Amino acid sequence: KTIKIGNQEWFAENMNRVTKDSKCVENDADDDGNCKTYGRLYTYEDAKDVCPEGWILPSKQNVDDLITRIGLYKPYKDKVGDALKSTTGWNETGLDAFAFAALAAGYYSSNDNSPHNLG
């Protein structure tokens, strides 16, 4: 699933392609709901390899452009993150104003080689 915001097209779902170092949130098994719901967490090197042909990892400039575009919509000027967040799964409910539905999938720590902070 993809969405267009301004002149950018974004995936509106998380990647879930198994790689050597990818992990499910909270170290759950590959076939359980966490990977199906949140996708997988990747090291930077693995993340570069999971993009489908013709797609790239967003650069800082791509993200800055997205933030600027959303900030142009007056109701979201100071709530860009909330505008992209899903309406469920967060400690503070998002607005999902652009059908991006960002999920609180946690992060992958290369320091201890494990995923953290679902939700």
SULRA-V23494 format. One record per pair of residues at least 4 apart in sequence whose ideal C-beta (glycine too) atoms are under 8 Angstrom apart, sorted by sequence separation. I is the first residue (numbers start at 1). J is the second residue. D is the distance in Angstrom with one decimal. If there is no record, write none. Layout:
i | j | d
I | J | D
I | J | D
This chain:
i | j | d
4 | 8 | 6.9
11 | 15 | 7.4
18 | 22 | 5.9
23 | 27 | 6.5
24 | 28 | 4.5
28 | 32 | 4.7
31 | 35 | 7.4
32 | 36 | 7.3
33 | 37 | 5.4
34 | 38 | 5.6
35 | 39 | 6.8
42 | 46 | 4.0
43 | 47 | 6.9
44 | 48 | 6.9
45 | 49 | 7.3
46 | 50 | 6.5
47 | 51 | 7.8
51 | 55 | 4.3
58 | 62 | 3.8
59 | 63 | 7.3
60 | 64 | 6.1
61 | 65 | 6.2
62 | 66 | 6.6
63 | 67 | 6.4
64 | 68 | 6.3
65 | 69 | 6.3
66 | 70 | 6.4
67 | 71 | 6.1
68 | 72 | 6.9
73 | 77 | 7.4
75 | 79 | 7.5
76 | 80 | 5.9
79 | 83 | 5.7
80 | 84 | 6.9
81 | 85 | 6.2
86 | 90 | 6.8
90 | 94 | 5.7
96 | 100 | 6.8
109 | 113 | 7.3
4 | 9 | 5.2
5 | 10 | 6.5
17 | 22 | 7.4
24 | 29 | 7.0
28 | 33 | 7.8
30 | 35 | 5.7
35 | 40 | 5.9
42 | 47 | 4.1
51 | 56 | 6.0
58 | 63 | 5.4
71 | 76 | 6.6
72 | 77 | 7.9
85 | 90 | 5.7
88 | 93 | 7.4
96 | 101 | 5.3
109 | 114 | 5.9
3 | 9 | 7.2
4 | 10 | 7.7
24 | 30 | 6.2
28 | 34 | 4.4
51 | 57 | 6.3
70 | 76 | 5.3
71 | 77 | 5.1
76 | 82 | 7.4
87 | 93 | 5.8
108 | 114 | 7.6
109 | 115 | 7.4
2 | 9 | 5.3
3 | 10 | 5.7
28 | 35 | 7.0
76 | 83 | 4.1
87 | 94 | 5.8
108 | 115 | 5.3
109 | 116 | 5.8
2 | 10 | 6.4
24 | 32 | 7.0
26 | 34 | 6.4
42 | 50 | 6.3
58 | 66 | 7.7
85 | 93 | 7.6
86 | 94 | 5.4
87 | 95 | 7.2
94 | 102 | 7.0
107 | 115 | 7.1
108 | 116 | 7.8
2 | 11 | 5.7
3 | 12 | 4.6
25 | 34 | 4.6
48 | 57 | 6.2
71 | 80 | 5.6
85 | 94 | 2.3
87 | 96 | 4.9
106 | 115 | 5.4
107 | 116 | 5.9
1 | 11 | 7.2
2 | 12 | 6.0
24 | 34 | 4.9
25 | 35 | 7.6
40 | 50 | 8.0
47 | 57 | 5.8
70 | 80 | 4.7
73 | 83 | 7.5
82 | 92 | 7.7
84 | 94 | 7.0
85 | 95 | 6.8
86 | 96 | 5.6
106 | 116 | 5.4
107 | 117 | 6.3
1 | 12 | 4.6
24 | 35 | 4.2
83 | 94 | 7.6
85 | 96 | 6.5
106 | 117 | 4.2
1 | 13 | 4.9
18 | 30 | 6.5
82 | 94 | 5.3
83 | 95 | 5.2
84 | 96 | 7.6
106 | 118 | 4.8
25 | 38 | 5.1
67 | 80 | 5.2
70 | 83 | 5.3
81 | 94 | 7.7
82 | 95 | 4.9
83 | 96 | 7.8
84 | 97 | 7.8
91 | 104 | 7.8
104 | 117 | 7.8
105 | 118 | 6.9
106 | 119 | 7.7
24 | 38 | 7.8
70 | 84 | 7.1
83 | 97 | 4.3
84 | 98 | 6.5
87 | 101 | 7.9
89 | 103 | 5.5
90 | 104 | 5.0
104 | 118 | 6.9
83 | 98 | 6.3
86 | 101 | 4.3
89 | 104 | 5.3
104 | 119 | 4.8
24 | 40 | 6.2
25 | 41 | 6.5
79 | 95 | 7.0
84 | 100 | 4.5
85 | 101 | 7.9
86 | 102 | 6.0
23 | 40 | 6.6
24 | 41 | 7.5
83 | 100 | 8.0
85 | 102 | 5.0
86 | 103 | 5.4
22 | 40 | 4.2
23 | 41 | 5.0
84 | 102 | 4.7
86 | 104 | 7.9
16 | 35 | 5.7
22 | 41 | 6.6
76 | 95 | 7.6
85 | 104 | 7.9
16 | 36 | 7.1
22 | 42 | 5.1
19 | 40 | 7.6
21 | 42 | 7.1
22 | 43 | 7.9
76 | 97 | 6.2
18 | 40 | 7.0
21 | 43 | 4.8
75 | 97 | 7.8
16 | 39 | 4.5
17 | 40 | 6.9
19 | 42 | 6.5
14 | 38 | 5.8
15 | 39 | 5.1
16 | 40 | 5.4
21 | 45 | 7.6
22 | 46 | 5.6
73 | 97 | 7.6
14 | 39 | 2.6
15 | 40 | 6.4
21 | 46 | 5.1
13 | 39 | 7.2
14 | 40 | 7.5
20 | 46 | 6.9
15 | 42 | 7.5
19 | 46 | 4.3
70 | 97 | 8.0
22 | 50 | 7.8
70 | 98 | 7.0
91 | 119 | 6.8
90 | 119 | 7.1
19 | 49 | 6.4
89 | 119 | 6.4
19 | 50 | 6.4
17 | 50 | 4.6
15 | 50 | 4.9
15 | 51 | 7.7
11 | 55 | 7.5
10 | 58 | 7.9
8 | 62 | 6.8
10 | 66 | 7.4
8 | 65 | 6.5
8 | 66 | 6.2
6 | 65 | 7.3
6 | 66 | 7.6
5 | 66 | 6.2
8 | 69 | 7.4
6 | 69 | 4.0
5 | 69 | 5.7
41 | 105 | 6.9
5 | 70 | 6.8
38 | 103 | 5.5
41 | 106 | 6.6
43 | 108 | 6.5
37 | 103 | 7.2
39 | 105 | 6.4
41 | 107 | 6.8
42 | 108 | 6.4
38 | 105 | 3.8
41 | 108 | 3.8
43 | 110 | 6.1
38 | 106 | 7.5
41 | 115 | 4.7
25 | 105 | 5.7
26 | 106 | 7.4
38 | 118 | 7.1
25 | 106 | 4.9
34 | 118 | 6.9
23 | 108 | 6.2
12 | 99 | 6.2
27 | 114 | 6.5
12 | 100 | 5.6
27 | 115 | 6.5
12 | 101 | 6.1
14 | 103 | 6.7
26 | 115 | 6.3
10 | 100 | 6.7
25 | 115 | 5.2
14 | 105 | 6.2
23 | 114 | 6.9
24 | 115 | 7.0
21 | 113 | 8.0
23 | 115 | 4.6
26 | 118 | 5.2
5 | 98 | 5.5
25 | 118 | 4.4
3 | 98 | 6.4
5 | 100 | 7.4
3 | 99 | 5.3
3 | 100 | 6.0
